[in-house]
Amino acid sequence: MLNLMKVQVGQSIRLKNGTVAEVVDNIGDGIWLQLRLPGSGEEELVHCEEMVELVEQ
């Protein structure tokens, strides 16, 4: 299980749909991360249930 309390800005997260997104803010609640989506560059709050793993760069 991914411990969102330890995730830092700049790390990458793989989502259930296969997308790899960059962390732009960790809200600090262990449930939500603000992620920058590839391609569009849009930022979005993503719930922990949508996240699979940290991706090493």
ZAFIVO-960961 format. One record per residue (C-alpha): residue number from 1; x, y, z negated. Coordinates in nm, 3 decimals. Layout:
[r NUM; [X; Y; Z]],
...
END
This chain:
[r 1; [0.000; 0.000; 0.000]],
[r 2; [0.118; 0.349; 0.088]],
[r 3; [0.179; 0.573; -0.215]],
[r 4; [0.067; 0.914; -0.090]],
[r 5; [0.197; 1.085; -0.404]],
[r 6; [0.553; 1.021; -0.276]],
[r 7; [0.501; 1.122; 0.087]],
[r 8; [0.688; 1.439; 0.180]],
[r 9; [0.639; 1.709; 0.441]],
[r 10; [0.817; 1.616; 0.764]],
[r 11; [0.768; 1.241; 0.730]],
[r 12; [0.566; 1.050; 0.989]],
[r 13; [0.264; 0.830; 0.924]],
[r 14; [0.114; 0.561; 1.149]],
[r 15; [-0.266; 0.567; 1.154]],
[r 16; [-0.499; 0.270; 1.206]],
[r 17; [-0.556; 0.374; 1.568]],
[r 18; [-0.180; 0.354; 1.635]],
[r 19; [-0.117; 0.730; 1.642]],
[r 20; [0.198; 0.851; 1.466]],
[r 21; [0.145; 1.193; 1.308]],
[r 22; [0.372; 1.432; 1.118]],
[r 23; [0.295; 1.530; 0.758]],
[r 24; [0.261; 1.908; 0.731]],
[r 25; [0.120; 1.920; 0.377]],
[r 26; [0.069; 1.678; 0.091]],
[r 27; [-0.234; 1.792; -0.104]],
[r 28; [-0.104; 1.598; -0.405]],
[r 29; [-0.425; 1.412; -0.487]],
[r 30; [-0.306; 1.076; -0.353]],
[r 31; [-0.597; 1.058; -0.109]],
[r 32; [-0.554; 1.323; 0.163]],
[r 33; [-0.264; 1.441; 0.381]],
[r 34; [-0.259; 1.729; 0.628]],
[r 35; [-0.118; 1.580; 0.950]],
[r 36; [-0.010; 1.728; 1.284]],
[r 37; [-0.140; 1.513; 1.565]],
[r 38; [0.086; 1.446; 1.865]],
[r 39; [0.003; 1.592; 2.203]],
[r 40; [-0.248; 1.854; 2.090]],
[r 41; [-0.042; 1.979; 1.796]],
[r 42; [-0.365; 2.021; 1.602]],
[r 43; [-0.359; 1.976; 1.225]],
[r 44; [-0.620; 1.773; 1.042]],
[r 45; [-0.687; 1.638; 0.693]],
[r 46; [-0.664; 1.259; 0.706]],
[r 47; [-0.800; 1.021; 0.440]],
[r 48; [-0.576; 0.748; 0.297]],
[r 49; [-0.796; 0.472; 0.441]],
[r 50; [-0.693; 0.581; 0.792]],
[r 51; [-0.319; 0.548; 0.718]],
[r 52; [-0.117; 0.230; 0.765]],
[r 53; [0.251; 0.301; 0.698]],
[r 54; [0.539; 0.546; 0.691]],
[r 55; [0.738; 0.552; 1.014]],
[r 56; [1.116; 0.592; 0.995]],
[r 57; [1.249; 0.847; 1.241]],
END
